[in-house]
Amino acid sequence: MASSHNIHESEQTVLNKSFNPTTGLLQVELMGTDGVGSRLSPTSVVASKIVTVGTTTYIGIAAPGTAAATQKWQCKKIVDDGAGTITITWADGNGDFDNAVTSIETLTYS
Protein backbone atom coordinates (compact mmCIF):
# COMPACT_ATOMS: atom_id res chain seq x y z
CA MET A 1 0.00 0.00 0.00
CA ALA A 2 1.45 3.33 -1.01
CA SER A 3 2.00 5.95 1.63
CA SER A 4 1.59 9.68 1.20
CA HIS A 5 4.39 10.32 3.73
CA ASN A 6 7.83 11.33 2.60
CA ILE A 7 10.40 8.85 3.88
CA HIS A 8 13.62 10.61 4.81
CA GLU A 9 15.59 7.64 6.08
CA SER A 10 15.49 3.92 5.41
CA GLU A 11 14.70 1.39 8.14
CA GLN A 12 18.33 0.29 8.05
CA THR A 13 19.54 3.86 8.64
CA VAL A 14 17.23 4.21 11.63
CA LEU A 15 18.44 0.87 13.03
CA ASN A 16 22.06 1.90 12.51
CA LYS A 17 21.45 5.12 14.47
CA SER A 18 19.85 3.07 17.28
CA PHE A 19 22.85 0.75 17.62
CA ASN A 20 24.93 1.23 20.78
CA PRO A 21 28.49 0.04 20.02
CA THR A 22 29.37 -0.14 23.73
CA THR A 23 26.67 -2.72 24.53
CA GLY A 24 26.38 -4.20 21.03
CA LEU A 25 22.60 -3.74 21.24
CA LEU A 26 19.91 -1.64 19.64
CA GLN A 27 19.00 1.15 22.04
CA VAL A 28 15.40 2.18 21.63
CA GLU A 29 12.77 3.78 23.81
CA LEU A 30 11.19 1.26 26.19
CA MET A 31 7.45 0.95 25.75
CA GLY A 32 4.85 -0.70 27.94
CA THR A 33 1.15 -0.88 28.53
CA ASP A 34 -0.61 1.29 31.07
CA GLY A 35 -1.44 -1.79 33.18
CA VAL A 36 -5.12 -1.55 32.34
CA GLY A 37 -5.54 -1.97 28.60
CA SER A 38 -3.44 -2.92 25.64
CA ARG A 39 -2.65 0.67 24.66
CA LEU A 40 1.10 1.27 24.38
CA SER A 41 2.46 4.17 26.36
CA PRO A 42 5.94 5.71 26.55
CA THR A 43 7.76 4.93 29.78
CA SER A 44 7.33 8.54 30.88
CA VAL A 45 3.67 7.74 31.59
CA VAL A 46 4.21 4.42 33.36
CA ALA A 47 5.78 3.72 36.72
CA SER A 48 8.97 1.69 36.42
CA LYS A 49 11.49 0.00 38.68
CA ILE A 50 14.83 -1.19 37.30
CA VAL A 51 17.31 -3.24 39.33
CA THR A 52 20.63 -4.52 37.96
CA VAL A 53 22.56 -7.30 39.67
CA GLY A 54 25.71 -8.22 37.75
CA THR A 55 24.66 -9.10 34.19
CA THR A 56 20.99 -9.47 35.13
CA THR A 57 18.48 -6.62 34.87
CA TYR A 58 14.99 -6.73 36.37
CA ILE A 59 12.35 -4.36 35.00
CA GLY A 60 8.92 -3.75 36.49
CA ILE A 61 6.28 -1.47 34.98
CA ALA A 62 2.84 -0.43 36.23
CA ALA A 63 0.30 2.34 35.99
CA PRO A 64 1.56 5.69 37.35
CA GLY A 65 1.28 5.95 41.13
CA THR A 66 1.22 2.18 41.75
CA ALA A 67 2.90 1.39 45.08
CA ALA A 68 5.83 -1.06 44.92
CA ALA A 69 4.05 -3.44 47.33
CA THR A 70 0.89 -3.56 45.18
CA GLN A 71 0.54 -6.68 43.02
CA LYS A 72 -0.16 -4.73 39.83
CA TRP A 73 3.30 -4.79 38.26
CA GLN A 74 4.52 -6.56 35.12
CA CYS A 75 8.03 -7.88 35.81
CA LYS A 76 10.69 -9.27 33.51
CA LYS A 77 14.23 -10.52 33.96
CA ILE A 78 16.89 -9.89 31.31
CA VAL A 79 20.07 -11.96 31.48
CA ASP A 80 23.13 -11.25 29.32
CA ASP A 81 25.38 -14.34 29.23
CA GLY A 82 28.32 -12.27 27.99
CA ALA A 83 28.63 -14.42 24.88
CA GLY A 84 26.04 -12.59 22.77
CA THR A 85 22.88 -14.26 24.10
CA ILE A 86 20.26 -12.29 25.99
CA THR A 87 17.42 -14.19 27.66
CA ILE A 88 14.17 -12.53 28.75
CA THR A 89 11.82 -14.28 31.16
CA TRP A 90 8.68 -13.13 32.97
CA ALA A 91 7.69 -13.27 36.62
CA ASP A 92 5.32 -16.22 37.13
CA GLY A 93 6.11 -17.25 33.53
CA ASN A 94 3.71 -14.66 32.08
CA GLY A 95 3.50 -10.96 31.30
CA ASP A 96 0.58 -10.31 33.64
CA PHE A 97 0.36 -7.24 35.88
CA ASP A 98 0.11 -9.31 39.07
CA ASN A 99 3.38 -8.88 40.95
CA ALA A 100 4.85 -6.52 43.54
CA VAL A 101 8.33 -5.05 42.98
CA THR A 102 9.48 -4.58 46.57
CA SER A 103 11.94 -7.47 45.98
CA ILE A 104 11.73 -7.80 42.21
CA GLU A 105 14.91 -9.92 42.02
CA THR A 106 13.41 -12.66 44.27
CA LEU A 107 10.34 -13.35 42.10
CA THR A 108 10.19 -16.64 40.17
CA TYR A 109 10.93 -16.12 36.47
CA SER A 110 10.42 -18.48 33.54
URJO-V613990 format. One record per pair of residues at least 4 apart in sequence whose C-alpha atoms are under 8 Angstrom apart, sorted by the first residue. I is the first residue (numbers start at 1). GAP is how many residues later the second one is. Records with the same first field share a line. If there is no record, write none. Layout:
I=GAP ; GAP
This chain:
9=4 ; 5
10=4
11=4
12=4
13=4
14=4
15=4 ; 11
18=8 ; 9 ; 10
19=5 ; 6 ; 7 ; 8
20=4 ; 5 ; 6 ; 7
21=4
29=13 ; 14
30=12 ; 13
31=9 ; 10 ; 11 ; 12
32=8 ; 9 ; 10 ; 11 ; 14 ; 29
33=4 ; 5 ; 6 ; 7 ; 8 ; 13 ; 29
34=4 ; 5 ; 6 ; 7 ; 11 ; 12 ; 28 ; 29 ; 30
35=26 ; 27 ; 28 ; 37 ; 38 ; 39 ; 62
36=27
41=4 ; 5
42=4
43=4 ; 5
45=18 ; 19
46=15 ; 16 ; 17 ; 18
47=14 ; 15 ; 16 ; 17 ; 18 ; 19
48=11 ; 12 ; 13 ; 14
49=9 ; 10 ; 11 ; 12 ; 52
50=7 ; 8 ; 9 ; 10
51=6 ; 7 ; 8 ; 53 ; 54
52=4 ; 5 ; 6
53=4
55=24 ; 25 ; 26 ; 27
56=21 ; 22 ; 23 ; 24
57=20 ; 21 ; 22
58=17 ; 18 ; 19 ; 20 ; 46 ; 47
59=16 ; 17 ; 18
60=13 ; 14 ; 15 ; 16 ; 41 ; 44
61=12 ; 13 ; 14
62=4 ; 10 ; 11 ; 12 ; 35
66=4 ; 6
68=32 ; 33 ; 34
69=31 ; 32 ; 33
70=29 ; 30 ; 31
71=26 ; 27 ; 28 ; 29 ; 30
72=25 ; 26 ; 27 ; 28
73=23 ; 24 ; 25 ; 26 ; 27 ; 28
74=17 ; 21 ; 22 ; 23 ; 24 ; 25
75=15 ; 16 ; 20 ; 22 ; 24 ; 26 ; 29
76=12 ; 13 ; 14 ; 15 ; 19 ; 33
77=10 ; 11 ; 12 ; 13 ; 14 ; 32
78=8 ; 9 ; 10 ; 11
79=7 ; 8 ; 9
80=4 ; 5 ; 6 ; 7
81=4 ; 5
89=4 ; 20 ; 21
90=4 ; 5 ; 19 ; 20
91=4 ; 8 ; 16 ; 17 ; 18 ; 19
92=15 ; 16 ; 17 ; 18
93=15 ; 16 ; 17
94=16
100=4
103=4
